[in-house]
């Protein structure tokens, strides 16, 4: 049985992991009989956003691991204890948490900070030539992790020029892509899909994520 790590960034698309994307990822893996290891950094969340009003407040009063446990139904481990050599592949769902909690790209742009364990896990996965999946805004996170390394990755976030430009600034290559398709970097076993960077609905997002999971598992 294959084992795949899923790295979450909170709970809710405005301040954490995108719930639809995360659940689609978990469902696509489970339908294929994969053992899933959910993980998230045990760090303060950048802020808390009211998903009804869109109002942001309460900086640092929530915890990324605790919030991610909502999606994982409590079955989750701290990212500091997660090692790439314990799984066959790693997938990062999107949501603003990937760009606020796992790194600060959504606040600081390409000149941002990245969580040390997030960077470690991404580089461990690539160095061990294991498949890496990145969904929605998460490809920009991956680009930040490999900035200044030997890895020039082919990635997609859809067609948003601002985020695509950030990926290029960080030293990776952006490829435009529609929501229900994937971009494959065969040389490095990296697969990405735009998901809610394009939308427009969960059915389209599911189609892209399902393709991503299928391709990731074929690379193991």
C-alpha positions as CSV (number, residue, x, y, z in Angstrom):
1,X,0.0,0.0,0.0
2,X,1.3,3.4,-0.9
3,X,1.6,6.1,1.8
4,X,1.2,9.8,1.0
5,X,1.7,12.8,3.2
6,X,-0.8,15.7,2.9
7,X,0.5,18.9,4.3
8,X,-2.3,21.2,5.6
9,X,-2.1,24.9,6.5
10,X,-5.1,25.5,8.7
11,X,-8.8,25.3,8.0
12,X,-10.6,27.7,5.6
13,X,-9.5,29.2,2.3
14,X,-9.0,32.8,3.5
15,X,-6.6,31.9,6.4
16,X,-5.8,28.2,6.1
17,X,-6.1,25.2,3.9
18,X,-8.8,25.3,1.2
19,X,-11.3,22.8,2.6
20,X,-12.7,21.6,-0.8
21,X,-9.2,21.1,-2.2
22,X,-8.0,19.3,1.0
23,X,-11.0,17.0,1.0
24,X,-10.8,16.3,-2.7
25,X,-7.2,15.3,-2.2
26,X,-8.0,13.0,0.7
27,X,-10.9,11.5,-1.2
28,X,-8.9,10.9,-4.4
29,X,-6.2,9.2,-2.3
30,X,-8.6,7.1,-0.2
31,X,-10.5,5.9,-3.3
32,X,-7.2,4.5,-4.6
33,X,-6.5,2.7,-1.3
34,X,-3.6,4.9,-0.2
35,X,-2.6,5.3,3.4
36,X,-2.8,9.0,4.2
37,X,-0.6,10.9,6.7
38,X,-1.9,14.3,7.4
39,X,0.5,16.8,8.9
40,X,0.8,20.6,9.6
41,X,3.3,22.9,11.4
42,X,2.6,23.5,15.0
43,X,2.8,27.3,14.7
44,X,0.6,30.3,15.3
45,X,-1.7,31.1,12.4
46,X,-1.0,34.4,10.7
47,X,-4.5,35.7,11.4
48,X,-8.1,34.6,11.7
49,X,-10.6,35.6,8.9
50,X,-14.4,35.6,9.4
51,X,-15.4,33.6,6.3
52,X,-18.9,35.1,6.4
53,X,-17.8,38.8,6.4
54,X,-14.3,38.5,5.1
55,X,-13.0,40.5,8.0
56,X,-9.5,39.6,9.3
57,X,-8.6,39.9,13.0
58,X,-7.0,38.1,15.9
59,X,-3.4,37.8,14.7
60,X,-1.6,34.8,16.1
61,X,-4.5,33.5,18.3
62,X,-5.1,30.3,16.4
63,X,-2.7,27.4,15.8
64,X,-2.1,25.9,12.3
65,X,-1.9,22.3,13.6
66,X,-5.0,22.5,15.7
67,X,-7.0,24.2,12.9
68,X,-5.8,21.6,10.4
69,X,-6.9,18.8,12.7
70,X,-10.5,19.9,11.8
71,X,-10.0,18.7,8.3
72,X,-8.0,15.6,9.3
73,X,-10.6,14.6,11.9
74,X,-7.9,14.7,14.6
75,X,-5.6,12.2,12.8
76,X,-2.7,14.5,12.2
77,X,1.0,14.9,13.3
78,X,3.2,17.9,13.7
79,X,5.2,18.7,10.6
80,X,8.4,18.7,12.7
81,X,7.9,15.0,13.2
82,X,7.2,14.3,9.6
83,X,9.9,12.9,7.3
84,X,9.7,12.4,3.6
85,X,11.5,9.1,3.8
86,X,8.5,7.7,5.7
87,X,6.1,8.2,2.8
88,X,6.1,7.6,-1.0
89,X,4.9,11.0,-2.0
90,X,3.8,14.4,-0.6
91,X,0.9,16.7,-1.6
92,X,0.3,20.3,-0.6
93,X,-3.4,21.5,-1.0
94,X,-3.8,25.3,-1.4
95,X,-5.7,28.0,0.3
96,X,-4.3,31.3,1.6
97,X,-2.8,29.4,4.5
98,X,-0.1,28.1,2.2
99,X,0.8,31.7,1.4
100,X,0.3,33.1,4.9
101,X,1.1,30.3,7.4
102,X,3.5,27.9,5.5
103,X,5.2,31.0,4.0
104,X,4.5,34.7,3.8
105,X,4.2,35.0,0.0
106,X,0.7,36.3,0.2
107,X,1.9,39.2,2.5
108,X,5.5,39.8,1.4
109,X,5.6,38.6,-2.2
110,X,8.6,36.7,-3.5
111,X,10.9,38.3,-0.8
112,X,9.0,36.2,1.8
113,X,9.9,33.8,4.6
114,X,9.1,30.1,4.6
115,X,8.6,27.8,7.5
116,X,11.7,25.8,8.1
117,X,10.0,22.4,8.3
118,X,7.9,23.2,5.2
119,X,11.1,23.9,3.2
120,X,12.8,20.8,4.7
121,X,10.0,18.5,3.7
122,X,9.8,19.9,0.1
123,X,13.6,19.6,-0.4
124,X,13.6,16.1,1.2
125,X,10.9,15.0,-1.2
126,X,12.7,16.3,-4.2
127,X,16.2,15.1,-3.1
128,X,14.7,11.6,-2.6
129,X,13.1,11.8,-6.1
130,X,9.7,11.1,-4.6
131,X,6.6,12.6,-6.3
132,X,5.5,16.1,-5.0
133,X,2.0,17.5,-5.7
134,X,1.1,21.2,-5.3
135,X,-2.5,22.6,-5.7
136,X,-3.8,26.1,-6.1
137,X,-1.3,28.6,-4.6
138,X,0.9,25.9,-3.2
139,X,3.1,25.8,-6.3
140,X,4.3,29.3,-5.4
141,X,5.2,27.9,-2.0
142,X,7.2,25.1,-3.7
143,X,9.0,27.7,-5.8
144,X,10.0,29.6,-2.7
145,X,11.3,26.4,-1.1
146,X,13.6,25.7,-4.1
147,X,14.8,29.2,-4.6
148,X,18.5,29.3,-5.1
149,X,18.8,25.5,-5.4
150,X,19.5,23.3,-8.3
151,X,15.8,22.8,-8.9
152,X,14.2,24.8,-11.7
153,X,10.6,23.4,-11.6
154,X,7.8,23.5,-14.1
155,X,4.7,24.7,-12.1
156,X,1.2,26.1,-12.6
157,X,-1.2,28.2,-10.6
158,X,-3.4,28.7,-13.6
159,X,-3.0,32.0,-15.4
160,X,-2.8,34.7,-12.7
161,X,0.1,36.8,-14.0
162,X,1.0,38.3,-10.6
163,X,1.5,34.9,-9.0
164,X,3.0,33.4,-12.1
165,X,5.5,36.3,-12.1
166,X,6.4,35.5,-8.5
167,X,7.1,31.9,-9.4
168,X,9.4,33.1,-12.2
169,X,11.1,35.6,-9.9
170,X,11.8,32.7,-7.5
171,X,13.6,30.9,-10.3
172,X,11.1,28.3,-11.4
173,X,9.1,28.2,-14.7
174,X,5.4,28.9,-14.8
175,X,3.1,27.1,-17.4
176,X,-0.5,28.3,-17.9
177,X,-3.1,25.6,-17.3
178,X,-6.9,25.2,-17.2
179,X,-8.6,24.3,-13.9
180,X,-9.3,20.7,-14.7
181,X,-5.9,19.8,-16.0
182,X,-2.3,19.4,-14.6
183,X,1.2,20.5,-15.3
184,X,3.8,17.7,-15.0
185,X,7.5,18.2,-14.3
186,X,8.7,14.7,-15.3
187,X,12.3,15.4,-14.5
188,X,11.6,16.2,-10.9
189,X,8.3,14.3,-10.4
190,X,6.4,17.4,-9.5
191,X,2.7,17.8,-10.5
192,X,0.6,20.9,-10.0
193,X,-3.0,22.0,-10.8
194,X,-4.7,25.4,-10.5
195,X,-7.9,24.4,-8.5
196,X,-9.5,27.5,-6.9
197,X,-6.9,29.8,-8.4
198,X,-9.3,29.5,-11.3
199,X,-12.4,27.7,-10.0
200,X,-15.2,28.0,-10.8
201,X,-16.7,25.2,-8.8
202,X,-15.9,22.1,-6.8
203,X,-16.6,19.7,-9.8
204,X,-13.9,21.4,-11.9
205,X,-11.5,21.6,-9.0
206,X,-12.1,17.9,-8.3
207,X,-11.3,17.0,-11.9
208,X,-7.9,18.6,-11.7
209,X,-7.0,17.2,-8.3
210,X,-8.1,13.7,-9.2
211,X,-5.8,13.9,-12.2
212,X,-3.0,15.2,-10.0
213,X,-3.4,12.3,-7.5
214,X,-3.6,9.7,-10.3
215,X,-0.3,11.0,-11.8
216,X,1.4,11.3,-8.5
217,X,0.6,7.7,-7.7
218,X,1.8,6.5,-11.1
219,X,5.2,8.1,-10.4
220,X,5.8,6.1,-7.1
